[in-house]
Amino acid sequence: MEHERERLYTMDRPRRLDLERVRDDNMALLDIGRFLVISRSHINARTLDRMVRRGHVICSRHIVGRGWKRIDVVTLTDRGQQEAERIALQVREPFSRSQTSHLEHDVAVYGAYRDFAACVHRAGGRVTGVVLERDLRSGLVKSVGKSKDMLGDLWRFAQAHDLHIRSGAVQLPDVRVLYQDANGQEKSKDLEVVTESYSAASVGAKTSAGFAIYDTNSMHRARDERSHMADLLGH
């Protein structure tokens, strides 16, 4: 990535800007494909306009959230999925197709990721990858399978992936963000978006597992930026 950045800034300005636009558009496609559904407000307006003019890679729709609130979102078309898969191969990032029935929750998950990524960048670090709950769950199912030692396999999976077991269940975050801090140290943070359907016990289990909790009732409220970053980055 550093070599790519150096290469970009040794080019003439028009070509550099074109490459930066392509990179931004490709990363947006990957994000939509990875998180399945993203609020239009979370995509740069110019990037969104270019993606629309690109033709048949995204589709816009709206969902109705709590309190009958309308949320405008974008998802990938089949062609968009194919392009995202091609881009993922080029940048060597994992990418998997999936379906979701929890659109409002998934929109909030991307919002939480975007918020945390911005905190990382403001603190002088950079995001290096994401692992979603469905990816961890898929690995868990494969590890346990038809095991004759389920508890042992659960424990080994949790240990291997730095996860915690609470009430006999491996606690899986909505998204694990991989990043480098300002000193270049590799770190990760597990984020969980909680909704009204979460019981107090469920929230307690997620909190005790070390997840950063985003409450959908309050995640968009203004908070002191410095304390918010300290909470998320564990400082």
Buried (B, 14 or more C-beta within 10 A) or exposed (E): EEEEEEEBEEEEEEEBEEBEEEBBBBBBBBBBBBBBBBBBEBBEEEBBEBBBEBEEBBEEEEBEBEEEEEBEBBBBEEEBBBBBBEBBEEEEBEBEEEEEEEBBBBBBBBBBBBBBBEBBEEBEBBBBEBBBBBBBEEBBEEBBEEEEEEEEBBEBBBEEBEBBBBEEEBBBBBBBBEBBBEEEEEBBBBBBBBBEEBEEEBBEBBBEBBBBBBBBEEBEEEEEEEEBBEBBBEE
